[in-house]
Amino acid sequence: MKTRTFIVSASIALLVRSTNAAPPDFQKDIRPLLADYCLKCHSTEKQKGDLDLERFASYDEAKKHPEVWVDVLDELGNKEMPPKDKPQLSAEQAARLTAWAQGTLDEIALASAGDPGPVVLRRLSNSEYLYTVRDLTGVPTLNPTKEFPVDGAAGEGFDNVGAALVMSPSLLGKYFEAARQIAGHAVFLPDGMRFSEGTSSRDWTDEILGRIRAFYGPFGEAGGATAINLQGVKFETNGGGRLPVEKYVDVVLQNRDALRAGEVDDVAHATGVNAKYLALLWHTLNDRSPSLLLDGIREKYRHASAKDAAAISQDIRAWQQYLWRFFSVGQIGKKDHAAGWQEPWAPLATQQELRLKPALPTDGSEVKLYLIASTIAGSGGAVRWENARLVAKNHEDVNLRDVPGVLPANLEAQAPSILEVRIPSVLMFKDAEFVVTAKLPEGSAPDASVQVRLLAAMPAKIPSFGPGETTATTIKGLWSDNNARISSAAPILVEDRGAARQRLEKAFADFRALFPIALSYNKIVPTDEVITLTLFYREDEQLRRLMLDDAQSAELDRLWEDLRFVSESPLKKVDAYEQLYQFATQDADPKAFEALREPILQAAAAFKEEVEKAEPKQLQAVLDFAPRAWRRPLTAAEESHLRGLYQKLRAQKLSHDAALRMTLARVLVSSAFLYRGELAAPGPEAAPVNDWELATRLSYFLWSSAPDDELRTAAATGRLHEPEVLAAQTRRMLKDARVRRLATEFGCQWLHVRDLETLDEKSERHFPTFAALRGDMQEEVVRFFTDLFQEDRSVISLLDADYSFVDGALARHYGIPVHGDEWQRVDGLRAHGRGGILGFAATLAKESGASRTSPILRGNWLTEVVLGDRLPRPPKGVPLLPEEAPAGLTERQMIEQHSTDAKCAKCHQRMDPFGFALEGFDAIGRARTKDSAGLEIDTQAKLPDGTTFTGLDGLRDYLLSRRREAFLRQFCRKLVGYALGRAMQLSDKPLVDSMIARLQSGDDHVGDVVELIVRSPQFRNVRGRDFLTATNSPKP
């Protein structure tokens, strides 16, 4: 961050020098002018316009009423006084009176420079209330102010002005209702409280489920779902949470050099994978330690190119399917069922039955099948084939041993080997299945191992050791039955306690340790059984082991604990058990369920105790919420009051939950929350606000909300008032996304477009696209101002920016080519006749009529809102212009005819030219060359002083060259007024002047003027209790 020095006193010194340069004398130079040119109408007797200039007999008396001289300057500047039919001041006399009035006001301003202004009890505006509630709760969708009455604007045109933020009985009632609703969104947890979008246990449970799934999501990938039919309902289960093997293998192959150099974290960050697992995979693939399964994968990896990830991954997936099994989650917990969802499975046995349903021959030929035995690296052995037969439902088995010529003479063979089985077609029958048992011969060596297969076609060569397909069959039965049957098409025969089994089991474990099929069970809620004891199922050990760090594991544990607590699953499991007991024991032995009853009841009882023990923590969470809501620490008396309220409510037989929510609502209807109270210092002098109050001022200025944790920490240390600390916090907050609120509440209110997104005054017949675009139009302004503050842009870029922010719809409205419909920055807007606030569709549409443009509205907006010039109120009885120009007249010509009225001409001559220059845009901000009647548009403009310009570009150039200081002054005045939440005072003029000096020094960043404001006495101080009202109320 650049270091900048701010010297607020420079402009004050300039003012002192100017006021010391022999100003006109009131008695000698000014009173005679008033007598000659003003007192005929504004004497003590006549007081036309309630103005008495005769009463000022001395300079001191004149200084007591600065508001009079502010009005005099306006009238002189606008050439409104003296009236044209009265004697006129000479140029020298007008200059003398102007110099005296300005000098007097400067003297008053210097005398009270830095005055913080009146002390008011400022209520939170609707916007501030809304943002504060959303920030405190962390729920961005809450909208408690929906039914609140609209806040009126005051001061410098903003709705955060304390004097205008009144309280009424009706509004107080709405605050009570809003507090009750907000409290209804509180979720009480084992260790405290948080807030949710929902208001019911079901909502909160679903929300936590969503958070857990969202946590799992980035680590795994979709796929692997199993289609099931559950009592006629078809859906998929078991999907998601899969280890993205190919993705990681591809990253390793693509980044071998970087990984070899130890840049694992950098590679993981660049490719979006998990660094922990990437490091583990890299190490395993490059490890030279022998491993029966991994060695084959490593060999392929060492010779692989960057394009071979799919091939290597295919091998890994085949082994995964061979060594892992999935079981029904809905049956976990029942007798003899698998302990988990994804379980290791080893296709090892001393004997194994193999099955194959051959195709029936159509030509009467015999059926050939092949019994295959393969060796496994490092061992060998023989296999004996037994009990070969044909079986089918409702058919007697056919034992093939008794049929000559079908089986080989010797059914015991040393691996590797292939035995051919020939079955005559006359023996085959519909749905016949060939079944044979493979076993190790008696007396086999302890290290014997043979992999066996049954195939329908002769392989080109005997298959080598590798994974085979595995099937899981569910046999219809009762919930209390263990009805899963698993078989492999390529089992491995080993002795039960032999060396071969131990060697293979270790190899399988090595592989499984790195390559589970799934990392987590993302369904969480079982869907594979109609009735189950498992309400929520957690299985994420593989994810925790392979990818999570300690902090992530702790976060995941907390989410699961919150789910258990909020859903009350231990209590609901009691009901589930009773339902299951009644269902399952209709056809089964109740004894199978009796063993489950007591643990379930004990878990429910323990949970009730846990809930009761959590109550003090939850109350403390409400008490901890209060200082955040009240934006300062609680006093001991305040904390005691809140505790007492909770205890009183419990004594009145309210439940813990209800009492907590009422206590929370009490926090939210407290004046400490609804108002931004500040303690005035004793005595007449202004004094600094305390650090908590300063933090509140800063956060509501920049974010329209309560201080965040970092700002609260700075306040708690007592150092926030230190200029450098305050400046650092200001710069940090300007970079934060919440500065969007400053863009909305300051930028949009200043330009009068904050309500554009709900504007419904446009003619749908003339502008059918407006309703769909008005939100985008306002969003452009918000994004532009957000960028201004976040990126510390030049203030003058508000006028001369060659960029803006549009989405696809707004770009088409502007006729600007963009790629995609998302919001994006676009440069080169001047080439399209736009750029800066003058070209916003929002301002052009807002300052137009329902069916046509309005040069008057646009000109008045630019004169008063953008430049800060004051125009007299229009005279009474001025006729309204029609919505459509008369036949043959352009809209401009219609305006020009209206403006020739002598009563209106002077103001229209000042403001209409600005509006005429913007006639190149229609009533919803589209560029045009012809008006609605098809007549050519004329954007030439001429000001009363003879200055001419054409169109938006000419208007912009004029403002930048001739009215730059007026524009900058208006921006600074508006920003100061918004920051202080009050109307400008004469005492603010030195601050505004210092801001102007800074902006005109060549370094006109908006962050500099924001920092000048927060460093100013106005922002940091509060008036003393005994402050004597001074002549300081008029605006500078």
N, C-alpha and C positions, 0 to 999 in steps of 0.2 A: 504494500500500500504506500502510495506516495505520501511524503510528509509535507504538510502545508501549514503555514502560519497564518492565523486569523487575527487581524487587528481591527476590532470593532470601533475603536476610538478615532480612526482616521477620518471618517465622514463627519464625526462630531467636531473634530478640529476644523474641518473645512467650513462647517456651519458657523462655528464661533468667529472665524475670520470674516465670513460674509456678513454676519450680524454686527461686527465691529467696524464695518466699512461705512461709517457715517450715515446711518439710516435716516429717512425723513423724520422730522420732528412732528409729533402729533398735534400740539397746540399751534405750531407755526405753519406746518405744511398740509396737515390732513383735515383738521376741523374746519378750516375755511372751505375746502373742497366739498365736504359733506354738506355744509350749509348752503353752498351755491347749487349743488347738483342733486342732492338727495333729500333734504329735509322737507321739501314741498310735499312729498308723499310719505316720508318715513320719520315724521316728527312725533313728539310725545302726544300731540293732539290727534293726528291722523292715523299713524301706525298702520299704513297700508301693508297688507300681507303680514300683520302682527309684528312688524319690524319698527323699532324705535331707535333711531341713530342719534337723536338729540340728547339722550340720557348720558352719553359718554362725555363727561366734562373734563376728564383727565386720562392720561395714558394708562395709569394703574387701573382705572375703572374699565377702560376698553379691554385690558388684558384679562379681565375676569370672565369675558364672554367670547371665547375663541370661536364658538360655533357661528357667531355673526360674521366673523371675518372669513371663515371658510366659505360661507354663502356668498359674501361679497366677491371673493376671488372667482367663484364659479360664474357669477353673473358678468363680471368683467371679462373673463375668458371666453364666455359664450356670446359676448356683446349683446346681452339681453338688457342691460341697464347702463345708462338711463334709457328709457323708452325712446323710440325713434322720433316721436313727436315732441320730445323735450330737449332742452339744450344739452349738447354733447361735450364730454371731456375731450380736451386736446390729447394728442398722443403722449405728450410729456406729462400731462396731469394723470392720465390713465396709468402710465408707467410708474409715476410717483406713488399713487395709491396702491398699485399692485405690489411694489417693492416694500412699502410700509406694512401692508397686510401680511405678506409672506414672511417678512422679517419678524413681525410680532409672533406669528405662529411658530416660526423656528425657535424663537426665544422661549416660548412656552414649552415646546417639545424638548428642548435641551434641559430646561429646569426640571422636567419630570421624566427624563429619559430612563427607560428600563422599568417603568412602573408595571407591575404584573397585572394590574387591572382589578376590578371588583372581585371580592371573594363571594362566590356563589356555590350553593350546594348543587353540583351538577349531576343530574341523573344520567345513567347510561342511555344513549340513543337506542332506537330499535336495532340498528345495524350493530352497534357495539355490544348490545345484549346478546344478539344472535351469535356473533363471532366469539364472544366470551364463553357462552354456553358450549358451543361446538369445540372450542379449544380445551375447556375444562373437562369435558366428557370424552373427547376424542371421537365423537360421532358426528361426521360432517353432514348427515342428512337430517338432523334435528331441526325443526322449524317452529319453535315456541312462539315466535312473534307474528305468526300468520294472521292472528285475529287482533293484533294490537292496533290502536288508532295510529294514523300516519303522523310522524314527527314533522313539524314545520321548520322551514329554514329560517335562519336569522343571521345576525352579525354580518359576515362577508358572504352570505348565501349558502351556508352549510347547516346541516341538521344536528351538529354536535355542539351547538352554542348553549351554554349552561342556562342563560337567562330565559331561553325559550323552551327548555325541557321541563315542563311543568308536570305535576302529579295530580291525578284526579281520582275520586273514589272508584270510578269505572276502571281506570287503568290499574289501580291497586288490586282490584278483583281479578283482573286478567293476569297480573303477576302471581297471585296466589295459585291460580289454575295452572299457569305455566310451570311453576315450581313443583306442583304435584305431578304434572306430566313428566317432567324431567326426572324426578325422583323415581318414577315408575320404570325408567330405563336403567336403573342401577342393578348391577349383578353382584351379589355377595358371594365371595369366594373363600376358600380355606384361610387365606392370608390377608384378606381385605376386601377390596371393592373395585370394580371397573364399571364401564357403561356400555350399553349395547343399543343397536338400532331397534331391537325388539323389546317387548314388554312382558313376555311370558316365558315360562320354563322351557317350553318347546322351542321358542325363538332362540333362546340363549344356547340351548343344546345344539340346535342346528348350526348356529354361528360358530361354536367351538369345533364342531365336526368339520365345518368348512375351513377353519384355521388349521386344523391338523392335516387335512388333505392338501391344503395350500402349502403347508410345510413340506410334506412328502413330495409334492409335485415336481419341483426342480431337479430332484436327485434321480428319479427313475423315468421310465417312458411308458407309454400306453402299450396295449397289446396283451396277448396271452389269455384273453377272456374265453371262458367256456360256456357254450350255449346249453341251457338246461330248460326243462319243461316241468314246472312245479304245479301239479294239480291243474294242468291246462293252461297255465300262464307261462309264456315263453320269454326268457330274458337271458342276459349274460352275467356270469359271475367270475370272480377270481382275477379280473382284468386289472391292469395298471401296476405301477410300482416295480416294473421290470428293470433289471440291471441293463443299462444301455451298452452292451458289450461292444458292438461294432463302432459306436461313437468313440469309445476310449481307445480301442485298438487303432482306429484311424488317426487319432491325435498322436499316439505313440509313433506310428509309422511316419507321420508327416513332420514330426519335430524331434527326431532322434538326436540330432546334433545339439540342440538346445537342452534337451533332457540330459544328455551326456555331460553337458557343461554345468549341470546342477540347477538349471533355471526352471524348476518344476512349477513354482508358484507363478512365474511370469507366463508360462505356457498355459497353465490352468486358467488364469485370468483372461488371457487372450482368446481362448477357445471355449470358454464357458463350461468347463468341466470341474469336477471336484479334485482339489490338489492332493488330498490325502489318498484317495483311491488311485489317482494317476501315479503317484510316487510308488505305491504298493505294486501296481501292475508293471511299471517300468522295472522295478527291482526284480520281480518274479520272472519276467521274460528274459532278463539278462543274467539271472542266477545260474551258476554252473553245478549246483548241487543236484544229484540224480533224483528224478521223480518219474515214475512209470507213465503217468498221464501227461504231465507238463512237459516232459522231454520232447514229445512229438510236436506240441504246440510251439515250443521254443525253436525247434529245428525249422519249422515253417517260417517263423518270425525272422530268424537270422537270414533267410534267403528271400525274404519278401521285399517287394517294391512298395512304394507309397500307395499303390492302387490295390493292394491285396487284403485290405481290411475285411472285406466281405467273406473271402474264402477262409481266413483264419477264424473269423467269428462263427462261421457255419460249423466248423469243427468243435468250437467251444460249446455252442448251443446243443449240438448232438450229445456231448458228454453231460451237459446240464440235465437234459431230458432223461438221460440214463441213470443219473445219480440222485435226483430229487423227485419227491412226490408231493402232490397237493391233496389235502383231505378236506372234507366238508367242515367248514367253520361252525355251522349250526349244530354239529354233533360233538364238538369239543366239550369235554367234561363228562360225557357219558362213559359207562363202564367199558373198559378194554378198547376205547377209541384212541386214535392218535393224539398226542399231546399238543400238537400245533397244526398250523395250516400248511406250511412248507416244511417238509421233514426230509432228512437224508434217508436214502434207500440204497442198499447195496444188493445187486443181483447175484448174490453168492449163495450156493447151496451144495449139499452133498448129492442131491438128486433134484431133478426139475422136470415137470410135465410140460411138453411142447404141443401146441395145437395148430392145425392149419386146415382151413376149409378149401379143398381144391375145386377148380371149375369142372363141371361135368362135361365129358367129351361128347361131341355131337356126331362123331363118325365111328363110334364103337371102339376106338382105340383105348389102350390101357392108360391109366394115370400114373405119372412118374413123380416121385418126391425124393428129396435128397437130405440125408442126415449128415451134418457137417460138424467136424470137430477141429478146432483151431488151437494152436499153441499160444501161450502168453510169454512175452519176453522174459527170459531168465528162468523158465520152468517148462515142464512138459507133463505128459500123462496120457492115460487111456480113458476111454469112455465105453460104457456098456449101455446098449439100447434095449429097453424092455417094454413089454405089455403094449405093443403096437396094435391099434384097433380102430375101427370106424364106429362113430357114435352119432346119434341124432335124437332129438326129442321125439318121444312116442315111437321109438324104434329100438329093437334089441341090438346090443353091441355085437359087432363082428370082430372076433379075435383073429388077427391076420397071421398069427403064429401057426395056426392050424391050416392055413391055405397054402398049398405048395407053390413055390416059385415067386411068392410075393416079397419075402424078406431074404436078405443075404444069409448064407449059411452061418457065418460067424458075425454075431451082433456085438462083438467087443472089438474095438479098433484103437490103435495107437494114433494120437494126434500128431501131425495133421492128417485128416482122412475125410473121404466122402463115401457114403454108402447110398446105393440107389434102391428105392422101394418102387416095385411095379404092381399096381393094383388093377386087376382086370375090370373092364367096364361093367361086367355083369354084377360085380360086387357093389358098385356105387349106387347110391340112392339119394333122393333129394335131401338137401341140407346136411349131407354126410360130412363129418369132420374127422380128420385123421388125428389121432392122439398117440403120443409115444412118450415114454419116460426115459430120461438120460441120467445116468449115475456113474460115479467113480466105481471101478471094480474093487472088490474087497482086497485089502492088502496094498492099496495104493500108497505111495510115499507121502509123508507129511507135507512135502512142498509141491505135490502134484496139483496142477490147475489146468482146466480145459474149458474153452468157451464153445458152446454148442449152439447150433442153429438148425431150423427145419425150413427148407426152401422148396418152392414149387418149380424152380428152373435151375438147371445146372449152371453154376457160376463159372466164369472163365478161368478162375483160379480159386484156390481155397482162401476165403476171407481171412485177413489178418485180425489181430486183436483190436476191437473197437466197440463203440456203443451200438446198441440195437434198440429197436422200438419197444416200448413198454406200454401195457394197457392196464387200466384200472376198471374193474367191473363191479357194479353195485348190485347185489342180490336183494330182491324185495324182501323186506322183513320189518321188524318193529324198531321203534326209536331206541329201545334198549339193546338191540342186537348190534354186533360189530359186523357190518355187512359189506365192507370194502374188500375186494379181491384183486391183488396186483400180480401181474405176470410179465415176464420179459421175453422177447423174441430171441435174445442172445444171452442167456444166463451163463454164469461161470461156475463150474463145478470145482469145489475145494473140500478138503477135509475140515471138519468143524473147528478143531483147535490146531490146525496145521500152520506151518510157516507161510505157506502161500496165502492163506486167508489174512494173516497179519500184514503181510507185505501189501496185498491189494487194498485192504482197509485203510492203511496209511496213505497209499497213493490216492485213494478216493477222497480221504479227508483233506489232503493237500490241495486237491482241485476244488473241493467244495469251499474251502476257506477263502478262496479268491473269487469263485464264480458261482454264487447262488443264482437261482433263476430270478427270484424277486428280492427286492430290498425291503419292501414293506407291504402290508395288507392295506391297500388304500380304500377298500370298501368300508371298512370299520364296522358298519352295520351288516350282519350276516343276511344274505338273501337266498341261501341255498337249502333252507329248511322252512317248513311251514311253522313248526313250533320248535323253540330252542330256548335254552337257558342263557345263551350268550347274547346279551343286549348290544354290547360294543366289544369288538375284539381288537386287541392290540398285538401286532407282530411286526416289529421293526428292529430286531436285534442285529440283523445283517446290515441295515443302514447305519445304525449306531456304531457298529464295530468297524465298518469299512470306510465311512465317510464323515461322520460327525465329530466335531471337537467337543470339549467338555461343556462349553457354553451352549452349544446347540443341543446337546443331550439334555442339559438342564431345562432349556426352554421347552423341549418336547415333553419332558416329564411334567412340567408345570401345566401344559395344555391338557395332558391326559388326566392329571389330578383335578383340574378345573372341570373337565367333562364329567368325571365321576361324581364330583360334588354337586354340580349344577343339575345334572340329570337325575340325581338320587338313585343311581343304578343299583346300589346294594339293597335299597328298599323295594325297588321295582322287581328285583330278581326273586324276591319272596313271592310276589304275585305270579311271576312267570313259572316258578317252581310248582305252585299249586295248580296252575292250568295244565302244565305238562304232566303232572302226576295224575290228574283226572283223565287226561287224554290217553296216555301211554299205558296206564294200568288196566285199561279195559280189556286188553288182550295179553298182558304180560304180568310177570310176577312183581308185586309191589316191593319186594325186598330189594330189587335192583335200584330202587330210588331212595330207600330209607337212609342209606349212608350219605346222601346228598343233603338231607334236610338240615341237620344240625349245623354244618359249616355255613350254610346259607343264612340261617337264623342268627348265628354268632356274628357273621359279617354285617348283618343289618343292625344288630345291637351296637356293635363297635362304631358303625357309621353314625348312629344317633348321638353317641358320646362325642364323636369328632365334631359334629355339627354344633353341639352345645359349647364345646371348647373354642370354636371359631368365633363365637359371638363377641367376646371382648375385642378381638382383632378387627372385626367388622365395624364395631362402634368407633374404634380408634381411627379406622380408615375414613369415616365420616368426619371425625374431628380433624384429621389431617387434610381433608378436602377444604375445610372452612378457611384456613389462611390463604390457600390458593385462590378461593373465590373472593375473599375479602381483600386480597392483594396486600396483606401485611400479616405479621404474627398475631395470634390471638393473645389477649390478656388472660391472666389466670381467672378472672371473673367471667369472661366470655366462655372459656372452656368449661368452667364449672356450671354455667347456665345451660350449655348444650347437654352436658352429661345429666344434669338434673332433669331436663326436659325428657330425655330418653327414659330415665328411671321412672318419672311420673307417668309416662305413657304405659310403661310395662305394669306399673301398679294399677293402672286402669284396665288391666286385662288385655291390652293389645299384644299381639304376637311380636316377637323380636323383629321379624321382617317389617311389619307395619310400623312399629315404633322407629326403626331406623329410617324408613322412608319419610316419615313425618319430621324427624330431626333434620334430615337432609333438605327437605322442603323449607324448613325454618331457616336454614343457612341461606337459601336462595331468595327468600323474601326479606332478608335483613337489609336495613339501609346501608350497611357496610358493603353489601354486594350491589345493590341497585344504584347507589350513588358513589361518586368519586370524591369522597370527603377529604379535606385537608385541614390541618390545624394551623390557624393563624398565629403568628408570633405575638407575644405581648408587646405593647407599646405602639407608637405610630409608624415606625420604620418597617420597610419590607425586610424579610429575612428568608434564608433558604428553606425550601421544603425539605423534609427528611428524605432519606434515600429510598424508602418504600414509596413515598408519594412521587418522587422523581421518576422511579421506575414505572409507575403507573402512567405518569404524564407521557413518558417516552413511548411506552408500548401502545397507548391509545392514539398517539400521534401517528406512529408508523404502521401499526397493525390493527388498530381499532379493537384491541382485545387486551386481556390481562397479560402481565409479564410472564415470559416463559422461565424455565428452570435456570438458565444461565443468567438471565437478567435478575432473577430473584436472588441468586447466589451473590451477584455483584452488590445488590442492595444489602444483603445480610452481612457482608463484610464491612459495610460502612464506607466503601470507597467509590461508590457510583458517582458521587458528587464531584470527584476529582476530574478535572477537565479532560485529561487523556483517557481515563477509564470511560467516561461518558461518551467521548468521541469514538472510542473503539467499539463500544456497544452499538452506537448509532450506525456505524459502517457495517457491522455484522448484520444488524437487523435489516438494513437496506438491501442486503444480498439475499435475504431469506425469501422464500416463496410467499410468505404472508404479506409482503409488501404489495401484493396484488390488491389488497384491501385499500391501501393508500391510493392506488391507481383508481379504484372504483369510487371510494368515498370522497377523495379530493378531486382527482382528474375529471371524473364523469360529472360530479356535481358542479364543478367550476364551469365546464362547457355546457351544462344544462342537458345532459343526455343520460343521466343515470336511470331514468324511467323509460328509456326508448324501447326496451325489450317488451314492455307492456302497452306501448302506445297503440291505440286503436282508432285514431282519428283520421287515418288515411282512407280515401275512397277506394273501396275494393274494385269498383268498376274501372277506375283509372289506373290503379296500381295493384293488380292481383298478386304480385310476388312479394309485396312489402311484408306482410304478416310473417311469412316464412323466413325473411331475411333480417328482420329488425333485431333479433338476438345476436346475429353475427355482426351486425353493424356496431352494436354496443360493445361486443367482445373485442372488436378491433381497437377501440379506444382503450379498453382495459389493458390489452396486451401491449399497446404502444406505451402507455404510461408506466406499466410494470417494467418494461425494458428500459425506459428512461431512468427509473430509480435504481433498478438492479445493476445496470451496466454503467451507471454514473455518466450518463450522456450530457451533452451540452444542452442548456436550457433553450437556446435559440433553435435547437433541432425541432422543437415544437412547431416552428414555422418553416424551416428549410430542409427538413429530413427528406431524403430521396428514397425512403424505404417505409414499409409498414408491414402489417401482419394480416394475412387473409387465409380463409379456407377456400375450398373449391367453389362453393356457391357464391361467396363474395367476390372472388376473382372473376367469375363469369359475369357478375353484375358490373364489375369495373371494366370488363373487356381485356383482362390481363391473363396471358397464358401461364399456367402453372402445371406442375406434375402432381397428381393426386388430389384428394379432397380434404386431407388433413390440414391443420393450421400450420402455417409456415411463414417465415420472413421472406418478403419479396423486395428486391432492390430495383432501382431504375424507374421509380414511380413518376418522376417528372416527365419522362418521355411519354407517359400516358395522361399528362395533364393534371397530376395529383401530387401529393407529398405534404406531410404535416397536417395539422389540425384543420386547415382550410379545405382540404380535400376529402375529409372523412365523410362517408355517406351518412354517418350518424348525425353530425352537426348540420349537414345540408338538408337532410330529411326533417330533422326536428324543427329547424327554422324555416319551414315551408307550410303552406296551407294543406287542406285536405286533398285538393285536386289540382293545385298549381303551385308554382314557386312563389316566394314572397321576398322580393328585394328589400322590402321594409323590415321584415323580421330578421333577415340575414344581416342587413346593414346595422340594425339596432344591436343585434347580438355581437357583431364585431366591434362596434363602437363602445358599448358599455361592458360587455363580458370580457372581450379579448384585450381591449386597450384601456379600459377603466375610465373612459370619458363619461361625464354625466350629461344626460339630456333632460330637458324639462319634460314634465308630464304632458301628454297631448291635451289640447284644449277640449272642453266638453262639447258634445254635439257633433264630433267629427263622424261622418257617415262611414259605415263599413264598406270595404271594397267587395265586389261580387267574386264568387269562387271561380268564375270563368270570364275572360276578357270579352268585351263586346266585339261583335263581328267587325273584322277589318283592323282591329287593334292588337298589337302584340301585348303581352303581359307588361312589358316595360313601358310601353306607351300609356297603358292604363294607369300605371303608377305615376308616371310623369304628369299626367293630367291632374291626378289627385293632389300631387305635391305643389301645384301652382297656387293652391289656396294660401293667401297671405298669412293666415294663422298657423299654417303648417310648414311653410316653405323653408324657414330657417333650419329647423331640425332635419327636414328631408334632404336639404342640400348637403348636410354633414354626413348623413348615414346612408342615403340611397345609393351613392356611387359605389360604396363597398358591396352592396347587394347586387347592383348591376354587373359588377365584375364577376360575380359568381353565377350569372344567368346561364353559363355554359353547362350547368347541371340541373336536372329536373328535380321534381319535388321529392324524389327518393334517392337523389345523389347520383343518378346515371349521367354520364357525359352526353351532351346533345348539341346539335347545331341548329335545330328548329324547335319551336315551341309546340304545344299540343294542337294548335290550329294549323301547323305546317308553315308558320312564318319564320323567317330567318332570325336567329338570335344575335343581339347586339350586346357585346360585353365591354364596350368602351365606357370609361368613367372619367368624370371631371369633378374635382373637389372645388370648394368655394375659393381657395387660394390660387386656382388655375392649374394645379397639378393634374396631369392626365396619366392614365394607365389602362391597360386592356387585359381582361381575363384574370384567372387565378395567378398566373405567373407574374403579370404586371402588378397585381395587388400584393403578392408576396414581396416583390422587389421594393415596392413602396414602403411596406411595413419594416423591412429589414434596413432600409437606408434612412427613412425619415421618422419612423415611429418606433425604432428599436428600444429606446429607453422607456417609452410609455408601455410597451409590451412587457419588458422585463420588470418594470415597477409593478404592473398589475399582477404578474405571476407571483412576485415576492409578497405583495400585500395579501393576495389570496392564500398563499401558503402559510404566512404568519397568522392570519386570521383563523385558518383551519387548525394549525398547531396549538394555538392558545384557546381555541373554542370560544371566541368572543369577537365583537366588532373591533376594528382598528381604532387606536387612539393616537392623539398627537405625540404622545410619548413613544410610540412605536416608529416614528419617522426616522430617528437616527439608526435604528436597526435596519429598516428597509433601505436607507441610503447606503449603509455599509454593505448590504447584500448586492445593491446595484453596482457599487464600486468594485466589488469582487468579481461580478459577472462581466464587467467591462474592462477588467484587467488583462484579458486575453486567456483566462483559464476559467471558462464559464460552466464548470461541472455542477450538476444539480446537487450532488452530495455536499459540495462546499456550502451552499446556502442552507441546506438542511442542518449542517453542523453549526453554522452561525446561529441558527434559531435555537438549537438545544443548548448552546453555550450562553445564550443571552440571559440577562437578569429577568426578563419577562417570563422565560420558560423555567428558570431555576428557583425563582423566589415567589413568595406569597406576601400580600400586604399584611401589615400589622393590624392588630385588633382595633387600635385607636387611630387608624389612618384618617387624616383629614382630607376630605374630598377636595381635589384641586381642579383647576381649569384644564381638564385633560380628556374630555369626552369626544370632541369631534375627531373625525378621521383625518389622517394626514393627506 
